[in-house]
Amino acid sequence: MAAVKQCYYEVLQVAKTASGDDLKKSYRKLAMEFHPDRNPGNKEAEHKFKVLSEAYDILRDEQKRAAYDRYGHAAFEQGQGGGQGGFGFDFGTGFADIFDEMFGDMMGRRGGGRGGRGPARGQDLRYNMEISLEEAFFGKKATITVPSSIVCDKCKGSGSKDGAAPTTCPGCKGAGKIRGQQGFFTVERVCPTCHGGGQVITDPCPKCQGAGRTRKEKNLDVTIPPGVEEGTRIRLAGEGEAGMNGAPAGDLYIFLAIAPHRMFQRDGANLFMRMPIPMTTAALGGEVEMPVIDGSKIKVQIPKGCQNGHRFRLKSKGMSVLRSTARGDMFLEAAVEVPVNLTDKQRKLLEDFEKDSEVATYSPECTSFLSKVKEFIGAGAAKAAK
């Protein structure tokens, strides 16, 4: 009878609801404990390490994890024997991939694909660009200057003088990496001679010293689409630094920032603006003209008795929506202003207005508030009398 396999979640000592980070953290800790280099000759530790790696290989993959959660170990048993429908686990390649993922940075394995061989791809570049709110609305075409590495025009990126072919690296014998012993661990790191390429240039290009690239500023035309928001990232493929010795170039990422606007505040596709209006306009009603982000103007009707804080919604007068013909809305918040520096005549008119008016007829909110204050004071006095 075949032995019953232990639950993968129990193997990794995590709950079934564990996140990917929790899985990685637990695997890292247990793998360090049971790694064969730390337990030479210990068959039990070697077996536990294999089971740990098998469990992590399954649970770190969303599709495999979903299959395991539904069918358990049966979801992968067919794959072990080459049947159809199973996922399987190849100890010959699985260990290396998982260990590289978990400890690769610590051991110096960066780039170059599996085993670290091949010229390194060029570095990605970042360019920060600030645009105005109007430019975010309309979109923009701009030319930017980026300091970068470009393919050497003398050797065409090969790094060799007169096209001479590279030779096998003497330091790593073409492997792209070298091994060394550090305590219990056998550590692999990128070969410092060929930088992981496995080959060296014996007759380097005099212009680029064998790198296959040179430093130079380049001008790029960039199109900013209408409706972009703060933090939008635009990728220009292949416009990063040139790769070493003919390797592919990296990418350029443009990160957009929207400058603060003197009138509008933005929230997604909607715009908000404070709209000061005179006390007389708020009381008698009227019409005010307001600007729109597209450069036009719109007349807003103020109803009689408009109160401070009243919000007006103007449909489709907001920002452009990215990759759409739609627009957001514009919201105006009324800010009723009390007049200052009154003339004697104006003050007398207001005093007469005050005498001839009941508070309830022209200040409903004030009347309601004063009524609540009166009730509160009355209730407090009644409690004090008791």
VEXDREN-2710 file (C-alpha; in Angstrom, 1 decimal):
% VEXDREN-2710
k/r/px/py/pz
1/MET/0.0/0.0/0.0
2/ALA/1.4/3.5/-0.9
3/ALA/2.2/5.8/1.9
4/VAL/-0.4/8.5/2.6
5/LYS/1.0/11.9/1.7
6/GLN/1.0/14.7/4.2
7/CYS/-1.1/17.8/3.5
8/TYR/1.0/20.4/1.7
9/TYR/-0.3/23.1/4.0
10/GLU/0.8/21.1/7.0
11/VAL/4.2/20.5/5.4
12/LEU/4.7/24.3/5.1
13/GLN/3.2/24.9/8.5
14/VAL/0.6/27.4/7.2
15/ALA/-3.1/27.8/7.1
16/LYS/-5.2/27.1/4.0
17/THR/-5.9/30.8/3.8
18/ALA/-2.2/31.7/3.8
19/SER/-1.1/34.4/1.3
20/GLY/1.7/34.0/-1.2
21/ASP/4.0/36.0/1.1
22/ASP/3.2/33.8/4.1
23/LEU/4.0/30.7/1.9
24/LYS/7.3/32.1/0.8
25/LYS/8.3/33.2/4.3
26/SER/7.5/29.8/5.8
27/TYR/9.2/27.9/2.9
28/ARG/12.4/30.0/3.3
29/LYS/12.6/29.3/7.0
30/LEU/12.0/25.5/6.7
31/ALA/14.2/25.2/3.6
32/MET/17.1/26.7/5.4
33/GLU/16.6/24.3/8.3
34/PHE/16.4/21.1/6.2
35/HIS/18.7/22.0/3.2
36/PRO/21.1/19.1/2.5
37/ASP/24.2/21.3/2.7
38/ARG/23.3/22.0/6.3
39/ASN/22.5/18.4/7.0
40/PRO/25.2/16.3/5.2
41/GLY/24.4/12.6/5.1
42/ASN/21.0/13.1/6.8
43/LYS/18.5/11.2/4.5
44/GLU/15.5/12.3/6.6
45/ALA/16.4/16.0/6.2
46/GLU/17.0/15.5/2.5
47/HIS/13.5/13.9/2.2
48/LYS/11.9/16.7/4.1
49/PHE/13.6/19.3/1.9
50/LYS/12.2/17.5/-1.2
51/VAL/8.7/17.4/0.2
52/LEU/8.9/21.1/1.2
53/SER/10.0/22.0/-2.3
54/GLU/7.3/19.9/-3.8
55/ALA/4.6/21.5/-1.6
56/TYR/5.8/25.0/-2.3
57/ASP/6.0/24.4/-6.0
58/ILE/2.3/23.4/-6.0
59/LEU/0.9/26.1/-3.6
60/ARG/2.9/29.0/-5.0
61/ASP/1.1/28.6/-8.4
62/GLU/-2.5/29.8/-8.3
63/GLN/-3.8/27.2/-10.8
64/LYS/-2.0/24.3/-9.1
65/ARG/-3.1/25.5/-5.7
66/ALA/-6.8/25.7/-6.9
67/ALA/-6.5/22.1/-8.2
68/TYR/-4.9/20.9/-5.0
69/ASP/-7.6/22.6/-2.9
70/ARG/-10.3/20.9/-4.9
71/TYR/-8.8/17.4/-5.5
72/GLY/-5.9/17.1/-3.1
73/HIS/-2.9/15.0/-4.1
74/ALA/-5.0/13.1/-6.7
75/ALA/-4.8/16.2/-9.0
76/PHE/-1.1/15.6/-9.6
77/GLU/-0.7/11.8/-9.4
78/GLN/-1.3/11.3/-13.1
79/GLY/1.3/13.9/-14.0
80/GLN/3.9/11.9/-12.0
81/GLY/3.6/9.0/-14.3
82/GLY/3.2/11.0/-17.5
83/GLY/-0.6/10.7/-17.7
84/GLN/-2.8/13.4/-19.0
85/GLY/-4.4/16.1/-16.9
86/GLY/-1.9/16.0/-14.0
87/PHE/0.6/18.7/-13.1
88/GLY/3.4/16.6/-11.8
89/PHE/6.6/17.7/-10.1
90/ASP/10.0/17.3/-11.7
91/PHE/12.7/17.1/-9.0
92/GLY/15.4/17.6/-11.6
93/THR/14.3/21.1/-12.4
94/GLY/11.8/22.1/-9.7
95/PHE/14.4/22.4/-6.9
96/ALA/16.7/24.6/-8.9
97/ASP/13.9/26.9/-10.0
98/ILE/12.5/27.3/-6.5
99/PHE/15.8/27.7/-4.8
100/ASP/16.9/30.3/-7.4
101/GLU/13.6/32.2/-6.7
102/MET/14.0/32.1/-3.0
103/PHE/17.8/32.6/-2.6
104/GLY/19.0/33.8/-6.0
105/ASP/19.6/37.4/-5.0
106/MET/21.6/36.3/-2.0
107/MET/23.8/34.2/-4.2
108/GLY/24.2/36.8/-6.9
109/ARG/22.0/35.2/-9.6
110/ARG/20.5/38.1/-11.5
111/GLY/19.3/38.1/-15.1
112/GLY/20.6/36.1/-18.0
113/GLY/17.9/33.5/-17.8
114/ARG/18.3/30.0/-16.2
115/GLY/21.9/29.4/-15.2
116/GLY/22.7/33.1/-15.6
117/ARG/24.1/32.6/-19.2
118/GLY/23.7/35.0/-22.0
119/PRO/24.3/38.8/-22.3
120/ALA/22.3/40.9/-19.8
121/ARG/19.2/42.7/-21.1
122/GLY/19.5/46.5/-20.8
123/GLN/18.2/48.3/-17.7
124/ASP/14.7/49.8/-17.7
125/LEU/14.7/53.6/-17.3
126/ARG/12.2/55.9/-15.4
127/TYR/11.3/59.4/-16.5
128/ASN/9.1/61.6/-14.3
129/MET/7.0/64.1/-16.2
130/GLU/4.7/66.8/-14.8
131/ILE/1.8/68.0/-16.9
132/SER/-1.0/70.5/-16.3
133/LEU/-4.7/69.6/-15.7
134/GLU/-5.6/71.0/-19.1
135/GLU/-2.9/68.8/-20.7
136/ALA/-4.3/65.8/-18.9
137/PHE/-7.8/66.7/-20.3
138/PHE/-6.7/67.3/-23.9
139/GLY/-3.7/65.0/-24.1
140/LYS/-0.3/66.1/-25.2
141/LYS/2.5/65.4/-27.6
142/ALA/6.0/66.1/-26.2
143/THR/9.6/65.5/-26.9
144/ILE/11.7/64.4/-24.0
145/THR/15.5/64.0/-23.7
146/VAL/16.7/60.9/-21.9
147/PRO/20.3/60.1/-20.9
148/SER/20.8/56.5/-21.8
149/SER/23.1/53.8/-23.2
150/ILE/22.7/53.2/-27.0
151/VAL/24.1/50.5/-29.3
152/CYS/27.7/51.3/-30.2
153/ASP/27.7/52.5/-33.8
154/LYS/31.3/51.3/-34.4
155/CYS/30.9/47.6/-33.5
156/LYS/27.1/47.5/-34.0
157/GLY/26.6/46.2/-30.5
158/SER/28.9/43.1/-30.7
159/GLY/31.6/44.7/-28.5
160/SER/34.3/43.1/-30.7
161/LYS/36.8/45.0/-32.8
162/ASP/36.2/44.3/-36.5
163/GLY/33.5/41.8/-35.7
164/ALA/35.8/39.3/-33.9
165/ALA/33.9/36.4/-32.3
166/PRO/33.9/36.2/-28.4
167/THR/35.7/33.3/-26.7
168/THR/34.8/31.0/-23.9
169/CYS/35.3/32.7/-20.5
170/PRO/38.3/31.2/-18.7
171/GLY/37.0/32.0/-15.3
172/CYS/33.8/29.9/-15.5
173/LYS/34.5/27.7/-18.6
174/GLY/31.5/29.1/-20.2
175/ALA/29.0/28.3/-17.4
176/GLY/28.3/31.9/-16.6
177/LYS/28.6/31.2/-12.8
178/ILE/31.1/29.9/-10.3
179/ARG/30.7/28.0/-7.1
180/GLY/32.3/28.5/-3.7
181/GLN/31.9/27.0/-0.3
182/GLN/30.6/29.2/2.6
183/GLY/30.1/27.2/5.7
184/PHE/27.4/24.6/5.2
185/PHE/26.4/26.1/1.8
186/THR/27.7/25.7/-1.7
187/VAL/27.1/29.1/-3.1
188/GLU/26.7/29.9/-6.8
189/ARG/27.2/33.4/-8.0
190/VAL/27.6/35.2/-11.4
191/CYS/31.1/34.9/-12.8
192/PRO/32.8/38.3/-12.3
193/THR/34.9/37.9/-15.4
194/CYS/32.1/37.5/-18.0
195/HIS/29.3/38.8/-15.8
196/GLY/27.2/35.7/-16.5
197/GLY/27.5/35.7/-20.3
198/GLY/29.9/32.7/-20.4
199/GLN/31.9/34.5/-23.1
200/VAL/34.5/37.3/-23.2
201/ILE/35.7/39.7/-25.8
202/THR/39.4/39.2/-26.4
203/ASP/39.7/42.1/-28.9
204/PRO/37.3/44.7/-27.6
205/CYS/36.0/47.6/-29.6
206/PRO/38.1/50.8/-28.9
207/LYS/35.0/53.0/-28.7
208/CYS/32.9/51.0/-26.2
209/GLN/35.7/49.0/-24.6
210/GLY/33.8/45.8/-25.4
211/ALA/30.5/46.7/-23.8
212/GLY/28.7/47.0/-27.1
213/ARG/27.0/50.3/-26.0
214/THR/27.9/53.9/-25.3
215/ARG/26.4/56.7/-23.3
216/LYS/24.4/59.3/-25.1
217/GLU/21.3/61.4/-24.7
218/LYS/18.4/60.6/-27.1
219/ASN/15.2/62.5/-27.9
220/LEU/11.9/60.6/-27.9
221/ASP/8.5/61.7/-29.0
222/VAL/5.8/60.9/-26.4
223/THR/2.1/61.0/-26.8
224/ILE/0.1/61.5/-23.6
225/PRO/-3.6/60.4/-24.2
226/PRO/-6.5/62.4/-22.9
227/GLY/-7.8/61.4/-19.5
228/VAL/-4.6/60.3/-17.8
229/GLU/-4.5/60.5/-14.0
230/GLU/-1.8/61.1/-11.4
231/GLY/0.6/58.2/-11.4
232/THR/-0.3/56.9/-14.9
233/ARG/2.6/54.9/-16.3
234/ILE/3.5/54.9/-20.0
235/ARG/5.8/52.2/-21.3
236/LEU/8.0/52.7/-24.3
237/ALA/9.3/49.2/-25.2
238/GLY/12.9/49.0/-26.2
239/GLU/13.7/52.6/-25.3
240/GLY/15.6/51.9/-22.1
241/GLU/19.3/51.2/-21.9
242/ALA/20.9/49.1/-24.7
243/GLY/21.8/45.5/-23.6
244/MET/25.4/44.3/-23.2
245/ASN/27.0/42.8/-26.3
246/GLY/23.9/42.9/-28.5
247/ALA/21.4/41.9/-25.8
248/PRO/17.9/43.4/-26.1
249/ALA/17.4/46.9/-24.8
250/GLY/15.3/47.6/-21.7
251/ASP/12.1/49.7/-21.6
252/LEU/11.5/53.3/-20.7
253/TYR/8.7/54.0/-18.2
254/ILE/7.2/57.5/-18.0
255/PHE/5.5/58.3/-14.7
256/LEU/3.0/61.2/-14.9
257/ALA/2.3/63.8/-12.2
258/ILE/-0.6/66.3/-12.5
259/ALA/0.3/69.8/-11.4
260/PRO/-2.2/71.4/-8.9
261/HIS/-4.7/73.7/-10.6
262/ARG/-5.6/77.1/-9.3
263/MET/-9.3/76.6/-9.7
264/PHE/-10.3/72.9/-10.0
265/GLN/-9.8/69.9/-7.7
266/ARG/-9.9/66.5/-9.4
267/ASP/-11.4/63.3/-8.2
268/GLY/-11.1/60.6/-10.9
269/ALA/-13.0/62.0/-13.9
270/ASN/-15.0/64.6/-11.9
271/LEU/-14.0/68.1/-11.1
272/PHE/-14.9/70.2/-8.1
273/MET/-14.8/74.0/-7.7
274/ARG/-15.8/76.5/-5.0
275/MET/-18.2/79.1/-6.4
276/PRO/-18.3/82.4/-4.4
277/ILE/-21.6/84.3/-4.9
278/PRO/-22.8/87.6/-3.4
279/MET/-25.4/87.5/-0.6
280/THR/-27.8/89.4/-2.8
281/THR/-27.5/86.9/-5.6
282/ALA/-28.1/84.1/-3.2
283/ALA/-31.2/85.8/-1.8
284/LEU/-32.7/87.1/-5.0
285/GLY/-31.5/84.5/-7.5
286/GLY/-29.5/85.2/-10.6
287/GLU/-27.0/84.0/-13.1
288/VAL/-23.2/83.6/-12.9
289/GLU/-20.7/82.6/-15.5
290/MET/-18.2/79.9/-14.7
291/PRO/-15.2/78.4/-16.6
292/VAL/-15.0/74.8/-17.9
293/ILE/-11.8/72.8/-18.2
294/ASP/-12.1/72.6/-22.0
295/GLY/-11.7/76.4/-22.2
296/SER/-15.4/77.2/-22.7
297/LYS/-17.8/79.0/-20.3
298/ILE/-21.2/78.1/-18.9
299/LYS/-23.9/80.1/-17.2
300/VAL/-25.2/78.7/-13.9
301/GLN/-28.7/79.7/-12.7
302/ILE/-28.7/80.5/-9.0
303/PRO/-32.1/79.8/-7.4
304/LYS/-33.7/82.3/-5.0
305/GLY/-32.7/81.6/-1.4
306/CYS/-29.6/79.6/-2.4
307/GLN/-27.8/78.5/0.8
308/ASN/-24.1/78.3/1.5
309/GLY/-22.8/74.9/0.6
310/HIS/-25.4/74.2/-2.1
311/ARG/-23.9/71.9/-4.8
312/PHE/-24.6/72.3/-8.5
313/ARG/-23.9/69.3/-10.8
314/LEU/-23.0/70.0/-14.4
315/LYS/-23.1/66.8/-16.3
316/SER/-20.3/65.9/-18.8
317/LYS/-18.3/69.1/-18.0
318/GLY/-15.6/67.3/-16.1
319/MET/-12.4/65.5/-17.2
320/SER/-11.9/63.2/-20.2
321/VAL/-12.0/59.5/-19.5
322/LEU/-9.0/57.5/-20.6
323/ARG/-9.6/55.5/-23.8
324/SER/-13.3/56.7/-24.0
325/THR/-15.4/59.5/-25.5
326/ALA/-17.1/60.0/-22.2
327/ARG/-16.5/62.8/-19.7
328/GLY/-16.9/63.2/-16.0
329/ASP/-19.1/65.8/-14.3
330/MET/-18.2/69.2/-12.7
331/PHE/-19.5/70.1/-9.3
332/LEU/-19.8/73.7/-8.0
333/GLU/-20.2/74.4/-4.3
334/ALA/-21.9/77.7/-3.5
335/ALA/-20.0/79.9/-1.1
336/VAL/-22.3/82.8/-0.1
337/GLU/-20.3/85.9/0.8
338/VAL/-21.4/88.5/3.4
339/PRO/-20.6/92.0/2.2
340/VAL/-17.9/94.0/4.0
341/ASN/-17.0/97.7/4.1
342/LEU/-20.6/98.8/3.9
343/THR/-21.5/102.4/3.2
344/ASP/-23.8/104.2/5.6
345/LYS/-26.7/103.9/3.2
346/GLN/-26.2/100.1/2.8
347/ARG/-25.9/99.6/6.5
348/LYS/-29.2/101.6/7.1
349/LEU/-30.9/99.5/4.5
350/LEU/-29.9/96.3/6.2
351/GLU/-30.9/97.6/9.6
352/ASP/-34.4/98.5/8.2
353/PHE/-34.5/95.0/6.6
354/GLU/-33.7/93.4/9.9
355/LYS/-36.4/95.4/11.7
356/ASP/-39.1/94.6/9.1
357/SER/-38.4/90.9/8.9
358/GLU/-39.1/87.9/11.0
359/VAL/-36.1/85.5/11.3
360/ALA/-38.2/82.6/10.1
361/THR/-39.0/84.2/6.8
362/TYR/-35.5/84.6/5.5
363/SER/-33.3/82.3/7.7
364/PRO/-34.9/78.9/8.0
365/GLU/-31.7/77.1/9.1
366/CYS/-31.0/79.8/11.7
367/THR/-34.5/79.6/13.0
368/SER/-34.3/75.8/13.3
369/PHE/-30.9/76.1/15.1
370/LEU/-32.1/78.7/17.5
371/SER/-35.1/76.5/18.3
372/LYS/-32.9/73.6/19.1
373/VAL/-30.7/75.8/21.3
374/LYS/-33.7/77.0/23.2
375/GLU/-34.9/73.4/23.8
376/PHE/-31.5/72.3/25.0
377/ILE/-31.1/75.2/27.4
378/GLY/-34.6/74.6/28.7
379/ALA/-34.0/70.9/29.3
380/GLY/-30.7/71.7/31.1
381/ALA/-32.4/74.2/33.4
382/ALA/-35.2/71.7/34.3
383/LYS/-32.6/69.1/35.3
384/ALA/-30.8/71.6/37.4
385/ALA/-34.0/72.5/39.2
386/LYS/-34.5/68.9/40.2
END
